[in-house]
């Protein structure tokens, strides 16, 4: 038995429609995700973000790393004890939070966890202090630090 020609056309139209409908769903989901996504930014962009004194500038490295060199006015909350310290800071979910570490990896993990907890304005120094130093930006040394224990 021979199929009518219109069935092949109908199948083609439905197939193309489903493909475009599927792409539409992916675009919508991507837009929703981007509203809460962490912004992984360069050292120059990070410097601009933390110039706003309303931004929480958090170093997630260990204390010995922090004592050697850190970005001005950073708060130490080591990744190994992050929530123990972070929870005491009283940071709201809508506050801007800038995170950094040596290479950008530890801070990216912490940012992802904060994102899952509903924090909305997250910034990660994507290449960490490696890039900050390479750009020649100022670092504080052992003489001045903010440590919350």
N, C-alpha and C positions, 0 to 999 in steps of 0.2 A: 504494500500500500504506500502510495506516494504522499509526503507531507505537503500541505498547502504552502505556498511561498510566504504568506504573511506570518506563519509561525516562526520561521527563521528570522524575519525582520523583528518580530516582537521579542524574541530571545535576545537579539543583539541590542535592542533599545533598553531592555531591562538590565542587561549586563552592564552597559555603559552607564546607565542611571545609578546602579548600585556602586560602581567604582567611584563616581563623583560624589555620591552620598557618603561613602566611606571616607573620602578625603576631607569632606566637610566636617565629619565627626572628629577626625584627627586634628584639624585646625582648631576647632572649638576647644578640645581638651588641652591643646598646647597653649592657647590663650589663657585658659583658666590656670594652668600650672605656672605660667609666667608671672602671674600676679603675686605668687608667693615664693618664686624662685630666688635663691641667693644670687646676688650679683657678684661674679668673680671679676675683680677689677685690677688694673695695673697699679703700680706704685704711685704714679702721678695722680690717678683718679682717687686712690686711697687717701693721699695727702689732702686732696680737695674735700673729700667726705669728712675727714676728721677735723678739718678746720672749723666745722660747725661744733661749737662747744656742747650742743645737745646730743651729740653722738657718743655712744659708749664705745671706747677704743679698748679692746680687750686682747691681751697677749695670752695665748694658750700654751706657750712653751713652759718648760720647767723653771723653777726658781733660779738655778745656777745660770741658765741661759739668759734669763731676764736681768740678772745682776750685771752681766757682762755688757749688754747693750740692749736698748729698747727704744721704741718710738716714743716721742714726748707724750707725757701724761697718760701713758697706757696703764691699764689695771691688769694685774697678774691674776689669771685664773687658769692654772695648769690643766691640760686636758685630762690628766690622771685624777684630778680632784675637781673638775670643772663645775659640776652641779652643786657640790657642797658650797662653793664660793658664789657661783652665779645666783643661786636662789636667795642669798642674803643681800644681793645688790638692789633688789626691788625694781628690776627692769620690767616695764610694761611690754606686752606683745606688739604694740604699735611703735615702740621706740626704735630709733636707728641704732643698729649694733654693727660695729666694724671689728672683724676678727683677723688676727694674723699669727703666724708662727714662722719657723725658719724657712720652710720651702712652700708653704701653702697647703700642704696635705692635712696636717692635724686640724688646722682651722676650717678646712673644707668639710671634714667629718663632723666637727662640732656644729658648723652652720647647717648641715643637713639634718642633724638631730633637732636643732632649734626650729628649723622649718617644719619638721613633723609635729613639733609641739605647738605650732600655730604662730610663731614669730614671723613678722611680715617684712621688715626692713633690714635685711641682712646683707652685709658686704664682706667679701673675703679677699684679702690680698693674695691674688692667685699664685704669685711666685715668691711670696713671703719676703723675709728680710734679705734674701739673696738679691732680689731685684731692687729693694729699697736702698741697699748699700751700693749696688752697681750704679744707681742713678745719682749717688752722692748726696742723698738726703740725710739730714741731721739725725743722729741717734744720741740718746742720753747714756751716760756711763754709770759707774758704781756710786757716784755721789748723790744722785737724786732718784728716788724710786717710790712708787705707790704699790704696796703689797697688802692684800687683805688676807688675813689668816683666820 
